[in-house]
Amino acid sequence: MAPEARRTAAIVIAIVIASPLVFSAGARADADVDAAEALARTVYFEGVPYAEARKLTDAGAARLAEMLEDPAEARHHAQIAEVLGMSGRPGAYEAIARTAAAMPAGEVDGATLRTRVAVLAALGHLARSDDRALADLVAAAMGDGPAPAWRHGRLRGPRLAALLRRSALSGLALSGRTEAAGVLQQLLIGARGARGGAGDPDLARHLEAALQLHGRVKRDGAEAVSRGAAFGGKTR
C-alpha cells in the first residue's frame, strides 16, 4: 500500500474508533442538561432535593445559567437560582450575581419577588465555599442600603427592604460559616437594644431563629437541614 493510502486508512480508522466515544460524551451531556431542566422545573412540595442539586454537572449548570437569564423561564427562576446555589458548580456564583445585579423597577410580579428572595438563599448555599457570596450576604444583612426601587403590591419601601434583609440573614445562617455566626451575633446585640440602641424586637427574633438555623447546619450538615421528603409534583 502506498504511503498516502496508508495515511488515509489510518485517519479513517481513527475516526471510526473515536466516533463512539464522541457520541457517548455528547449523549451524556444531553442527559445532564435534560436532568438539570427537569430539576429546575419540577414542583417540590417540601423544597428542592439537596442531594439531586449536588449532582448537577458543569453542562447542567451552564444550561441553568442560560435559563436564569431567559424571560421565558421567569416562573422557574427562583428554583433555578436555588438549584445553582446548592450545586456549588463553577459559574454558579456569576450567574446568581448577575441576577442580583439586574435590579427591577416599578411593580413586579410574584415570580420576580420569589426570585429576589431565592437569590439570597442561593448565596447562602454558595457561601459555604465562596467568599464572594459570603461578602454579598454580609452587605445585604447590614440593611444600610436604600429601599428597593421596585415593589410588589403593598410590599414596598421599608417593608420590602425588611423582608430582603431577613432573607439575607437566613442566607447567612444557611452558609454555616463561622464568620456568618459572628455577624449574626453582633447584629443581635444591636437588635436587643444593647450599647445604647433603641432595639428592634422583631429583628431580634429573626436573628435568634437565624442563629438556631446556623447551629443546625453546623451540627447536622446542609443536606440534613435542607432535606424534606422532597416529593416531586407535576412539571409546571
Buried (B, 14 or more C-beta within 10 A) or exposed (E): EEEEEEEEEEEEEEEEEEEEEEEEEEEEBEEBBEBBBEBBBBEBEEEBBBEBBBEBBEBBBBBBBEBBEEEEBBBBBBBBBBBBBBBBBEBBBEBBBEBBEEEBEEEBEEBBBBBBBBBBBBBBBBBBEBEEBBEBBBEBBEBEEEBBEBBBEEBBEEEBBBBBBBBBBBBBBBBBBEBBBEBBEEBBEBBBEEEEEEEBEEBBEBBBBBBEBBEBBBEEEBBEBBBEEBEBEEEE
